[in-house]
Amino acid sequence: MRPEHFAQHTLDPIEHDLCSLRQDNLGLYIHWPFCKSKCPYCDFNSHVRAHMDIGVWRGAYRQAFEHARLCLAPRPLTSIFFGGGTPSLMPGALVAGILEDIAAVWPLVDDIEITLEANPTSVEVENLKAYGQAGVNRLSLGVQAFRDEALKFLGREHSSYEARHAIEVAQNLFERVSFDLIYARPTQTAKQWQDELHEALQLQPSHLSVYQLTLEPGTAFYQQALRGDLVLPEAEQACEMYELTQQILTEAGLPAYEISNHARPGFESRHNLTYWRSEDFLGVGPGAHSRWMVDCKLDGGPEVRKAAHHLKTPEQWLESVSQGHGGVAETTQLDRRTVATEVVMMGLRLQEGVRRATYLRRVGKDLLGHLRDDAAFSLRKEGLLDWDEAFIWATDAGRPKLNALIDFITSRLEFL
């Protein structure tokens, strides 16, 4: 059932006035925690289970939605994102039911973006039509590579043929399709990566997420690297692949709007922009996180911003929901330093940069005036940072050094 057919919650006049105070996006993230197997590079909250009761999970999500709605004054959702885990293991009927339950709790904007992450295996591709009928209008495919040996190394269950087929099927069913690729794999050369990018472009994508392979603590790859059994390309090689990515995709009409995400104009992920622009989002499901503003500070002071995270294991989460706690492990009020760091860290990932008005609202001071020792001007002199009246951004020279740039800026924020 498509969004226009949902039985939506409507706002009363008082709720409408509260909503009118905020113009930011409001995203809802739903975490489906189950996978068939654990990929060796993945540090996401995913679990392998032989069986899960679909009826129990739908009921638990519905209860958790009601609990999450208490966090902030009701206003329309602008995006919904099914992440995981592997959401494409969910039956289409469950996705449809969850979307019905969401629309009974929150109002939805008319052009709401509803994304679901999917794997390109033949079995899961069979579910795609049902997801479209349920209301999903954007698909994100975890392709990761177009080389069978690389897919085997990455622990993926699909083949390169299945990846191409899944993209073609998805593009026939959804107007908005994205797929992920991973580069800087062991033994991979810049020429091989260049060829793989050109192969990806032959599929005429409107959105590409392109990630450098990293070793995250707690993953199988991390342990292999500690033993010396896994060696990634040198930093210079990885940087060359990054620069190739920028050049090739920009020339193809898919410029980077975020450090790892490329899109044709108008096909950017609205939900992910909600994160990167430090707008409000609610997370529901095992391990999900939320950030939201509690009230509007009309006197010019900083806003009050809260955070919550859910219990990680599926069993603990279900028990918490059944006891009326919504699966939430902890809710905290963020201090100004944490808020400032998050706004800078997320905003500088974007090509547009940090919105100065957002920083002012969140922290109560302009970012340039918040940096001590003329840090911003020294970075500008080095050609790594620039700004205008609305934004502060990393330059083309600064973006390859983004982590160091963020660390430098956040370490020089002045708090009394």
SULFEN-V198838 format. One record per residue. N is the residue number from 0. SS is DSSP state (H for helix, E for strand, L for the rest). PHI is phi as a letter, one per 30 degrees, with the letter a starting at -180 (NA if undefined). Layout:
BEGIN
n->[N | N]
ss->[SS | SS]
phi->[PHI | PHI]
END
This chain:
BEGIN
n->[0 | 1 | 2 | 3 | 4 | 5 | 6 | 7 | 8 | 9 | 10 | 11 | 12 | 13 | 14 | 15 | 16 | 17 | 18 | 19 | 20 | 21 | 22 | 23 | 24 | 25 | 26 | 27 | 28 | 29 | 30 | 31 | 32 | 33 | 34 | 35 | 36 | 37 | 38 | 39 | 40 | 41 | 42 | 43 | 44 | 45 | 46 | 47 | 48 | 49 | 50 | 51 | 52 | 53 | 54 | 55 | 56 | 57 | 58 | 59 | 60 | 61 | 62 | 63 | 64 | 65 | 66 | 67 | 68 | 69 | 70 | 71 | 72 | 73 | 74 | 75 | 76 | 77 | 78 | 79 | 80 | 81 | 82 | 83 | 84 | 85 | 86 | 87 | 88 | 89 | 90 | 91 | 92 | 93 | 94 | 95 | 96 | 97 | 98 | 99 | 100 | 101 | 102 | 103 | 104 | 105 | 106 | 107 | 108 | 109 | 110 | 111 | 112 | 113 | 114 | 115 | 116 | 117 | 118 | 119 | 120 | 121 | 122 | 123 | 124 | 125 | 126 | 127 | 128 | 129 | 130 | 131 | 132 | 133 | 134 | 135 | 136 | 137 | 138 | 139 | 140 | 141 | 142 | 143 | 144 | 145 | 146 | 147 | 148 | 149 | 150 | 151 | 152 | 153 | 154 | 155 | 156 | 157 | 158 | 159 | 160 | 161 | 162 | 163 | 164 | 165 | 166 | 167 | 168 | 169 | 170 | 171 | 172 | 173 | 174 | 175 | 176 | 177 | 178 | 179 | 180 | 181 | 182 | 183 | 184 | 185 | 186 | 187 | 188 | 189 | 190 | 191 | 192 | 193 | 194 | 195 | 196 | 197 | 198 | 199 | 200 | 201 | 202 | 203 | 204 | 205 | 206 | 207 | 208 | 209 | 210 | 211 | 212 | 213 | 214 | 215 | 216 | 217 | 218 | 219 | 220 | 221 | 222 | 223 | 224 | 225 | 226 | 227 | 228 | 229 | 230 | 231 | 232 | 233 | 234 | 235 | 236 | 237 | 238 | 239 | 240 | 241 | 242 | 243 | 244 | 245 | 246 | 247 | 248 | 249 | 250 | 251 | 252 | 253 | 254 | 255 | 256 | 257 | 258 | 259 | 260 | 261 | 262 | 263 | 264 | 265 | 266 | 267 | 268 | 269 | 270 | 271 | 272 | 273 | 274 | 275 | 276 | 277 | 278 | 279 | 280 | 281 | 282 | 283 | 284 | 285 | 286 | 287 | 288 | 289 | 290 | 291 | 292 | 293 | 294 | 295 | 296 | 297 | 298 | 299 | 300 | 301 | 302 | 303 | 304 | 305 | 306 | 307 | 308 | 309 | 310 | 311 | 312 | 313 | 314 | 315 | 316 | 317 | 318 | 319 | 320 | 321 | 322 | 323 | 324 | 325 | 326 | 327 | 328 | 329 | 330 | 331 | 332 | 333 | 334 | 335 | 336 | 337 | 338 | 339 | 340 | 341 | 342 | 343 | 344 | 345 | 346 | 347 | 348 | 349 | 350 | 351 | 352 | 353 | 354 | 355 | 356 | 357 | 358 | 359 | 360 | 361 | 362 | 363 | 364 | 365 | 366 | 367 | 368 | 369 | 370 | 371 | 372 | 373 | 374 | 375 | 376 | 377 | 378 | 379 | 380 | 381 | 382 | 383 | 384 | 385 | 386 | 387 | 388 | 389 | 390 | 391 | 392 | 393 | 394 | 395 | 396 | 397 | 398 | 399 | 400 | 401 | 402 | 403 | 404 | 405 | 406 | 407 | 408 | 409 | 410 | 411 | 412 | 413 | 414 | 415]
ss->[L | L | H | H | H | L | L | L | L | L | L | L | H | H | H | H | H | H | H | H | L | L | L | L | L | E | E | E | E | E | E | E | L | E | L | L | L | L | L | L | L | L | L | L | L | L | E | L | L | L | L | L | L | H | H | H | H | H | H | H | H | H | H | H | H | H | H | H | H | H | H | L | L | L | L | L | E | E | E | E | E | E | E | E | L | L | H | H | H | L | L | H | H | H | H | H | H | H | H | H | H | H | H | H | H | L | L | E | E | E | E | E | E | E | E | E | E | E | L | L | L | H | H | H | H | L | L | H | H | H | H | H | H | H | L | L | L | E | E | E | E | E | E | E | L | L | L | H | H | H | H | H | H | L | L | L | L | L | L | H | H | H | H | H | H | H | H | H | H | H | H | H | H | L | L | E | E | E | E | E | E | E | E | L | L | L | L | L | L | H | H | H | H | H | H | H | H | H | H | H | H | L | L | L | L | L | E | E | E | E | E | E | L | L | L | L | L | L | L | H | H | H | H | H | H | H | H | L | L | L | L | L | L | L | H | H | H | H | H | H | H | H | H | H | H | H | H | H | H | H | H | L | L | L | L | E | E | E | L | L | E | E | E | L | L | L | L | L | L | H | H | H | H | H | H | H | L | L | L | E | E | E | E | E | L | L | L | L | E | E | E | E | E | L | L | L | L | L | L | L | L | L | L | L | E | E | E | E | E | E | L | L | L | H | H | H | H | H | H | H | H | H | L | L | L | L | L | E | E | E | E | E | E | L | L | H | H | H | H | H | H | H | H | H | H | H | H | L | L | E | L | L | L | E | E | H | H | H | H | H | H | H | H | L | L | L | H | H | H | H | E | L | L | L | H | H | H | H | H | H | H | L | L | L | E | E | E | L | L | L | E | E | E | E | L | H | H | H | H | L | L | H | H | H | H | H | H | H | H | H | L | L | E | L | L | L]
phi->[NA | d | e | d | c | d | d | d | d | c | d | d | e | d | d | d | d | d | d | d | d | c | c | d | d | b | c | b | c | c | c | c | d | c | b | d | a | c | d | d | c | d | c | d | d | b | b | c | b | d | a | b | d | d | d | d | d | d | d | d | d | d | d | d | d | d | d | d | d | d | d | a | e | d | a | d | d | c | a | b | b | c | b | a | h | b | d | d | d | d | d | e | d | d | d | d | d | d | d | d | d | d | d | d | c | c | d | b | d | d | c | e | c | b | c | b | d | b | c | d | d | e | d | d | d | d | d | d | d | d | d | d | d | d | k | d | b | b | c | c | c | d | d | i | a | c | b | d | d | d | d | d | e | d | i | d | c | c | c | d | d | d | d | d | d | d | d | d | d | d | d | d | c | b | d | c | b | b | b | c | b | b | b | i | d | e | i | d | c | d | d | d | d | e | d | d | d | d | d | d | d | d | d | h | d | c | a | b | c | b | c | d | d | b | c | c | e | j | c | d | d | d | d | d | d | d | d | i | d | b | b | d | e | d | e | d | d | d | d | d | d | d | d | d | e | d | d | d | d | d | d | d | i | b | d | d | c | b | e | c | b | b | a | d | e | j | c | d | d | d | d | d | d | e | d | d | c | h | d | d | b | c | c | b | k | e | i | d | b | b | b | a | d | d | b | d | c | d | d | j | d | d | d | c | c | c | b | b | b | c | e | d | d | e | d | d | d | d | d | d | d | d | c | i | c | i | i | d | d | a | b | b | c | d | d | d | d | d | d | d | d | d | d | d | d | d | d | d | d | d | e | d | j | d | d | d | d | d | d | d | d | d | c | j | a | d | e | d | d | c | c | d | h | h | e | d | d | d | d | d | d | d | i | c | b | a | a | b | d | c | b | b | b | d | d | e | d | d | d | d | c | e | d | d | d | d | e | d | d | d | d | c | d | c | b | d]
END
